[in-house]
Structures are given as C-alpha cells and as structure tokens.
Amino acid sequence: MFCSKCGTKNEDHARFCAECGDQLTNYETKALQPEPVHNFNSGSPFLYAGFWYRTLAYIIDVIIGTVGVIMIALPLGFALGASMADTSSTSEIYSAGEALGNVLGILINWLYFTISESSPWQATLGKMLLGLRVTDEAGNRISFGKANGRYWSKIFSGLLLFAGYIMVAFTEKKQGLHDKIAGTLVLKTHA
C-alpha cells in the first residue's frame, strides 16, 4: 500500500506510513486495526519533529523569553540603580544592572523551558504553536528533573559549532545531542 501523502510503499497491513507517519487511507485497514499503541520502538503513529520545525519553535521561544526577561529585569534594574545612586559610581551601577540582567535571564529561561516541557502541555509556547511536544523515549511526559537535564545539556549541543543541534537533521528519531543525553524525543502531534 502506498502513502497518499509521501508516496512511500508500506506493508499491506500497515495503518501508518513508515516514512512520514501519516495515517494510511485504506478503508479496510482502518476498519480492521485497533487503535495504535504509542510505542516508539515499533513504528510510532507520531512524527518526529525535524530540524526546521524545532528551529522555528526555538526562535519563537527566544523572542518570548527575551520579552519576559525585559519585563522583569527592567523594573528591577531601575530599582537597583535607584538604590545605588547615592553611594555608587555610574560604572558600578551599570555593572550591577548588567549582572542582575544576566542572572535573571538565565534563571527565567531555565524555568520557562523546564517547567513548560515537564508540564501537562509538554511544550514551550513556541513548540505548542507548531504542534510539538517533548516526551521521554517511551512517549510519556518528562519529569522536571529530566527537563532540567535536557535544558543544561544544550550547552554540549552548542559546542563545536552547534553540531549537537545539527544532529537533529540526521538522526533516525530527529534527536539532538541534548535529547540523546536526556533520553527525550520531540514529536509533532499533527501532520
């Protein structure tokens, strides 16, 4: 049986395309097969999210994170500067404001990604907008600890010219180095 979406030849009893994951439209196949079990080791009905979907979701998340950091850091930076105005030089105030902004940026982004991806939504806002979600390798929701490991292991993905991110385009399950380290998948929930 050929997939009407991508043209891949599939086994006659297949319910989902082995290449793109789209549901095959053979009426008899649909009528005879039970609902699929979400077992990622044996032909998942879900699509692994590819490089460009994930890149776009990340760009959206960076914009959202930057706006969030600015909304929180700016008033706190002004308050810090005002409290230091009588006792410190301009360069000290600037350095303290920069340090505060950096600390808040790291903290807010860390919490945004780890809480979002371990929440019942299983996704950041950027991923949700594109119909993506983060799971463990069995397709289950990840814990805060696993989301935390995934977030911090992105440091390794960024080393050596972002080779750990580029891996997404070339691995079977579209995993980056941080996904492999944390044991996670990023799935498209719809075609």
C-alpha positions in Angstrom: 0.0 0.0 0.0 1.4 3.5 -0.9 1.1 6.5 1.3 -1.1 9.2 -0.3 1.0 11.9 1.4 4.6 11.0 0.6 4.3 8.0 -1.8 6.2 5.6 0.3 5.4 1.9 -0.2 4.2 0.3 3.1 3.2 -3.2 4.2 -0.4 -4.1 3.3 -1.4 -4.4 6.9 0.2 -1.0 8.0 -2.0 1.6 9.5 0.5 4.4 9.4 3.2 5.3 6.9 6.6 4.1 7.9 8.3 7.2 6.4 6.0 10.2 7.3 3.7 8.7 10.0 0.5 9.8 8.2 -2.5 7.5 8.6 -3.0 5.3 5.6 -6.4 5.8 4.0 -7.2 2.2 3.1 -10.8 1.7 4.5 -10.3 -2.0 5.2 -7.0 -1.3 7.1 -8.7 1.3 9.3 -11.7 -0.8 10.0 -9.7 -3.9 11.0 -6.8 -2.4 13.0 -7.2 -1.5 16.7 -6.2 2.0 17.9 -2.4 2.4 17.8 -0.3 1.9 20.8 2.2 4.7 21.2 5.3 2.5 21.3 8.1 4.4 19.7 10.3 1.3 19.3 7.9 -0.3 16.9 6.5 2.1 14.3 5.0 5.1 16.1 2.0 6.9 14.6 3.6 10.2 15.6 6.1 12.1 13.6 9.4 13.1 15.0 9.8 16.9 14.8 12.5 17.8 12.3 15.3 20.4 12.4 13.4 23.3 10.9 10.2 22.9 13.0 12.4 22.8 16.1 14.5 25.8 14.9 11.4 27.9 14.3 9.9 26.9 17.7 13.2 27.9 19.4 13.2 31.3 17.7 9.7 31.9 18.9 10.7 30.8 22.4 13.8 33.1 22.4 11.5 36.0 21.5 9.0 35.1 24.2 11.9 34.6 26.7 13.5 37.9 25.8 10.3 39.8 26.3 9.7 38.1 29.6 13.2 38.9 30.8 12.9 42.5 29.8 9.5 42.9 31.6 11.0 41.5 34.8 14.6 42.7 34.7 14.0 46.3 33.6 11.9 47.4 36.6 14.3 45.5 38.9 17.3 47.1 37.2 15.8 50.6 37.7 15.1 49.9 41.3 18.6 48.6 41.8 20.1 51.6 40.1 18.0 54.0 42.2 19.0 52.3 45.4 22.7 52.6 44.4 22.5 56.2 43.1 23.8 57.9 46.2 26.6 55.6 47.1 28.0 54.2 43.8 29.5 55.4 40.5 27.8 55.1 37.2 30.0 52.2 36.1 29.2 50.3 39.3 25.5 50.8 38.8 25.9 49.7 35.2 27.8 46.6 36.2 25.3 45.7 38.9 22.4 46.1 36.4 24.2 44.0 33.8 24.9 41.2 36.4 21.3 41.3 37.5 20.0 41.1 33.9 22.3 38.2 33.2 21.3 36.2 36.3 17.6 36.9 35.7 18.0 35.9 32.0 19.5 32.5 32.9 17.0 31.9 35.7 13.9 32.9 33.7 14.9 30.9 30.6 15.8 27.8 32.6 12.4 27.9 34.5 10.5 28.7 31.3 11.9 25.7 29.4 12.0 23.1 32.2 8.6 23.9 33.7 6.9 24.1 30.3 8.4 20.9 29.0 7.6 18.9 32.2 4.1 20.4 32.5 1.0 18.6 31.2 1.4 20.6 28.0 4.8 19.0 27.4 5.9 22.0 25.4 7.0 25.6 25.5 4.8 28.2 23.8 6.9 28.0 20.6 6.5 24.3 20.5 2.8 24.4 21.2 2.3 26.9 18.4 3.9 24.4 16.0 2.2 21.3 17.4 5.3 19.9 19.0 5.8 18.3 22.4 8.6 16.8 24.4 8.4 13.2 25.7 10.7 10.6 27.1 11.7 7.8 24.7 8.6 5.8 25.6 6.3 8.7 24.7 5.5 9.7 28.2 5.6 13.1 29.9 9.0 14.0 31.2 9.8 14.9 34.8 11.1 18.3 36.0 14.5 16.5 36.6 14.6 15.1 33.0 13.6 18.5 31.6 16.3 20.1 33.7 18.9 17.7 32.4 17.7 18.3 28.8 18.0 22.1 29.3 21.5 22.1 30.7 22.8 19.5 28.2 22.0 22.0 25.5 25.4 23.5 26.4 27.0 20.4 24.9 24.8 20.7 21.8 26.1 24.2 21.3 29.7 23.3 21.5 31.7 22.7 18.3 29.6 25.0 16.0 26.2 23.7 17.2 26.9 20.2 16.0 24.6 18.8 18.7 21.7 20.7 17.3 22.5 19.9 13.7 22.3 16.2 14.7 18.5 16.6 14.6 18.6 16.7 10.8 20.5 13.4 10.6 19.4 11.1 13.4 16.6 8.5 12.9 14.4 9.9 15.7 15.4 13.5 15.0 17.2 13.8 18.3 19.8 16.4 19.1 22.7 15.6 21.4 20.8 17.1 24.4 17.8 14.8 23.5 20.1 11.7 23.5 21.8 12.7 26.8 18.4 13.3 28.5 16.6 10.4 26.7 13.9 12.6 25.2 12.1 13.0 21.9 10.4 16.0 20.3 7.2 14.9 18.4 4.8 16.6 16.0 1.3 16.0 17.3 -0.3 16.6 13.9 0.8 16.4 10.3 
